[in-house]
Amino acid sequence: MRSIVGRLSKIFGHTNADVIIVMNTGIIDSNFLYISGFTSGIFEDSVLLLKRKSATLITSELEYYTALQQKPNNMRVIKENSKDAIDSIIREQVSGRTVGINGSFLPYGYAKRILELGAKRIIDASGAFAEARLVKDPGEIALMRKANAIAKKAFAEIPKYFKEGITEKKLAAQFDYLMMLNGADGQSFQTIVSFDKNAAMPHHMPDSTALKPNSIVLIDAGAKYMNYCSDITRTFIFKPEKSSEKYARIIDMYNTVKEAQARALREIKPGALASAPHIAAEHYINTASNGIYNGKFIHSLGHSIGIDVHDGLGLSRGYKFKLRPGMVFSDEPGIYIEGFGGIRIEDDVIVTEKGAAFM
Ligand SMILES: [Mn+2]
């Protein structure tokens, strides 16, 4: 049976809270998933009371058995439907204590309720969770590798569905179907499919644009597997007209992005500053091909990924923390030319003892 003591001590190592309360609203707090490891259930309005060595879950009758079935070691599960009864359990745990909450998730009304139940003060423990979740343990890494493998299978299969006239929406639906058939529990985020000039907008959402020959097909998607995300981007050319100027331009952009991604990867290693890989990729793109792409890499190189697609810190100019083994980031440089198109290549990378590797 899984033990949660390791995760709890990581979190409590980064906060002064005596007790931490993770409260779900209508949606589930990803920190709830990090602690519980639950892969089934909704757990709407359920409450997790965390101490250094144990956790107590308060949930309704609706999900009580779902919880018991999956519960890790050191977790007590209380079945309680009445709000008054739940309040009195919380009151007992928080009164006179410093209570940590997830300040980047919990709405004001919920936080106020904890104060009214007698907490001495509430503090934001969101940073402690982000810090703990930044370095993945072997169990998490195995799940992330599986999430990556599923998405990569879908990427290997998708080109056979490229055909003249198919819309971005239909291709996105096909991609999602392939991920599900390959074992995904869901998507990490809404699949992006962008043809040609739509690909110049990094977060373009699939619409009714139809595919034409000699076009860019950019797909940015991820599979979710047992709560963990993958996030991969591939850029293709459909029915290339190899003698066209457009084809030559796309290939030059592609090769530049591919090389930028490789250069960034070489800068991802233990002890390196989180800004270094971004700077390497950006410098390469800005100066390649006589500078024609200068300023066309318009986002950060990458983000930490785990239970959330963007689960805390990232690889960009502004981050000065040091990389450590077990951290997982996307490595996703891109070039975006308004009115023409865009190229992005993205893989998930794990920091290892020796350097880094694609997952
Ligand atoms: Mn990404």
Residues whose N, C-alpha, C, O or C-beta is under 5 A from the ligand:
A	BS01	MN	D231 S330
